[in-house]
């Protein structure tokens, strides 16, 4: 591990959030922000170009979703640690991104206080989860997977489709958002409905709202 500053890229489509976090990170003597991006495609290009020690990614970005970026990093740049930022304090968001290969999950409401520590932690090889959800996540993961069911049975893509459908997007809009065909989106919808024992689009929307995973 290098003795120099931790090289970080920062991606968020909200410019004020991104600039504020960048200033906080730059104020730290141990962190250097080597690039910023305002959407998922730009974030992936930046990671490819700079191969940072840590990539900080907003969970929901236009152009390319964060899970797709995570898939690329895990396969092509395993030395880069990924921290996902989100407004959601729902434990299922944390579980999904950690299962996808992220090393950190930070709730945006605590990012100003937590992000520097989170970056240092993941760079050192640890996993960082915001205190707002960490106990819930640990308790959840201690439950045998076969006993959990429900949202835990969904794949990453099925979970993302549920989020989009729950927000009222059409199947075509969901397919475009996830960069998949409408036919594939329809297959995912059928699978998630079977796993969650739902029968109609209205039930999908209600389920997503009740479980706070609309976004």
N, C-alpha and C positions, 0 to 999 in steps of 0.2 A: 504494500500500500504506500502511495506517495506521501511524502512529508509536507507537500505543498498544500495550498488551499483546496477545498472540495469543489470540484467543477460541477456547476448545476445549470440545467436548462429549465425554463419556466414557461408553461403553456396554460393560458386562460383567455377565453374570448372576451372577458370584461377587462378593458384596458386599465381602468382605475384600480381594480383588484390586483392585476398583474404588476403594475408599476409600484403600488404600495408594498407588495410582498418583495419585489426586487430590491427596493430601497432597504428594507429590513435585513434581507440576506446580505447585501453588499456592506451593510454596517458591521456585519460580523467579520472578525479578522480571519476566520477559518473557512469562509465560503466566497467563491467567485461565480457570479452569474455570467455564463459564457454565451447565452443567447435566450431570446424570448420568442414565443409564437402565439398567434391569436386564433388558430384553429388546429384541428387534428392533423391534417395533411402537412401543414407547416411544421407542426411539432415533430412528426416522424422524420421529415427531411432534416430538421435541425439535429435530432438525435443521431441520424446517420452521419451527418457531417462532423459533429463535434465529439461523438461518443463520450458523453459526460459521465461523471461518477454517479450522479443522481439526476433523474428526470422527474420534475414535479408537474403533474398533469391534472387539469380540471376533469372531473368525471364526465361532464356533458359538454362536448364541443362540436361545432359544425365541421363539415367536410370529411372527417374520419373519426370514428368513435374510439374512445380510450381503450376498450378491450382489444380492438384490432392492433393498436399501437403496442399494447402489452404483449400480445402474441408474437409480434415481430421482435421486440426486445428480448423476450425469453429465449427465442431461437437464435437470433443473430447478434445480440449484444448482451450476453449474460452477465458481463461485469458491470453493466449499468443498473443501478437500483432504481425502482420506480415508486414514487409516493403519489397517491391519488387524493386530490382535494374534492370535497363535495359539501353541498349544503345539507345533505341528508344525514340525519342521525340514526337512521334505521340500520340495525345490525346486519340485515341481509345484503346491503350494499357492501359493507366491509367484508363479509364472508365471501361474496362473489369475486371481488377484486383480489383478495388475498389468495383465493383458490386459483385465480388466473395468473398469479405470479408476482403480484405487487408486494413490496416489502413494507409499505407504509400506507396508512389510511388516516387522513386528517380532516376533521370537520371544519369548514371554513370559518365558523363563528369563533373558533379557537386558534386559527392559523397564525395570527400575529404573535401569540404567546408560544405556540408549539412548534412552528415550522423549522426553526433553527435546530432545536433539539431532535426533531424527527429526522432531519437530514444527517446530523451527526450519528444518530443511532443506526440508521440503515447503512450508512457508509461503513460503520464498524461491524456490520454483519447481523445486526439485530432487526427485529420486526417492531415497528412502531404503530400503535393504534391509539387514536384520541381517547383520553380518559372518559369522555362523554359516552363512548360506546364500548370501551374495552372490556368491562366486566360482563356486559351482555354477550359480547362475542365469545369470551372465554367460557362462560356458562353454556352457551349454545354449542360450542365445539366439543365440550365434554360430554354432551348427550350423544349416545350412539347414533350414527347416521341413519341406521335402519328405523330408529324410533322417531326421527324428525318429520320426514315426509313433507308434503306441501311444497313451499318455495325451494327447499333444499333439493328436491328432485329435479328441478329445472336446470337445463344447461345454461351456459352464459347467454347464448343467442335467444333461447326461450324466455329468459328473464328480461332481456332487453326488449323483446317483442311485447311482453306483458306490460312493461313500462310505457311503451309507445301507444299500445292499444288502450291502456288505461287513461291516457291523456286525450283520447278521442281521435287519434290518427286513424286514417283508413288503412287497409291492408297494403295498398299501393304505396302510400306515404311511408309506412313502416318499412317496406321492402327497400325503398329508395334510401331511407335513413340508415338501414343496416347494410346497404350495399349488397343485397341479395335479390334474387328474382321473386316475383309475386308468388310463383308456385312454391318456392322454398319457404317463403313467409307463411303461406297457407298450411304447409306441412308442420311448421313450428307451432302455429296456432292450434292445430288439431292435437298435437302432442301435449302442449301446456294445458289445454282444456281437459284432456284425459287425465293428466297427472293431478290437476287441481279439482277434478270432478265438477267442471263447469260446462254449461250447455249452450249459453248464448253470449253474444257480444256484451249485452247489458250486464250479465253476471261477471264477465271479465273486468269491465270498468269498475263495478262495485267492489270486486275483490281487490283490485289494485289500489283503490281509494282507501278501503278499510285497512289495508296493510301498509299504507303510506309509502308506496313505491311508484307513484305517478311522477313522471318527469321527462 
